[in-house]
């Protein structure tokens, strides 16, 4: 499978697989544990990374940014003008 990696994410997936194989081939249990732990770290990194961004940039989970009546801060007093306009759906 050498040379088949198209992206950094693909390369990291292949690295995690190779680390698992190396872990299974180790004679010393502590070496096997280290290789296995490193493979797990790579997979956890991949799980929280966006495949469309540069490696090293974490996935930023989107939140509901919809403006609701509860999230609008209303001014008290006579002046009710604001730079925020709430538009109907």
C-alpha positions in Angstrom: 0.0 0.0 0.0 3.1 2.3 -0.1 2.5 5.4 -2.1 -1.3 5.0 -2.1 -1.8 7.8 0.4 -3.5 10.9 -1.1 -3.8 13.1 2.0 -2.2 13.5 5.3 -5.3 12.0 6.9 -4.9 8.9 4.8 -1.2 8.7 5.7 -2.1 8.9 9.4 -4.7 6.1 9.0 -2.0 3.9 7.4 0.4 4.8 10.2 -2.1 3.7 12.9 -2.5 0.4 11.1 1.2 -0.1 10.9 1.6 0.7 14.6 -1.0 -2.0 15.3 0.9 -4.5 13.2 4.2 -3.5 15.0 2.5 -3.9 18.3 1.4 -7.4 17.5 5.0 -8.3 16.4 6.7 -7.1 19.6 8.3 -9.6 21.9 8.4 -7.3 24.8 5.0 -6.5 26.3 5.9 -2.9 27.2 6.9 -2.2 23.6 3.6 -3.7 22.4 1.8 -1.5 24.8 3.6 1.7 23.6 2.9 0.9 19.9 -0.7 0.2 20.7 -1.1 3.3 22.7 0.4 5.4 20.0 -1.9 3.9 17.4 -4.8 4.8 19.7 -3.6 8.4 20.0 -3.4 8.7 16.2 -6.9 7.3 15.8 -8.2 9.7 18.5 -6.6 12.6 16.7 -8.2 11.5 13.4 -11.6 11.2 15.1 -11.5 14.9 16.1 -9.9 16.2 12.9 -11.7 17.5 9.8 -10.5 15.7 6.7 -10.8 18.9 4.6 -8.5 21.1 6.7 -4.7 21.2 7.3 -3.4 18.6 9.7 -3.1 20.0 13.2 -6.3 22.0 13.0 -8.9 20.5 15.3 -12.5 20.0 14.3 -14.6 22.9 15.7 -18.0 21.5 16.5 -20.7 23.7 15.0 -23.3 25.1 17.4 -26.8 26.4 16.8 -26.2 30.1 16.0 -29.8 30.8 15.3 -31.0 34.1 16.9 -34.0 33.6 19.1 -36.0 35.9 21.3 -34.3 34.5 24.4 -30.8 35.3 23.1 -31.6 38.9 22.2 -30.7 41.4 24.9 -33.4 44.1 25.1 -32.5 47.6 26.4 -34.7 49.2 29.0 -36.0 52.7 28.6 -37.4 54.8 25.8 -34.6 54.1 23.3 -35.3 50.6 21.8 -33.1 51.0 18.7 -30.5 48.4 18.1 -28.1 47.3 15.4 -29.6 43.8 15.6 -32.7 43.1 13.4 -34.7 40.0 14.0 -36.2 38.8 10.7 -39.0 36.4 10.4 -38.4 32.9 8.8 
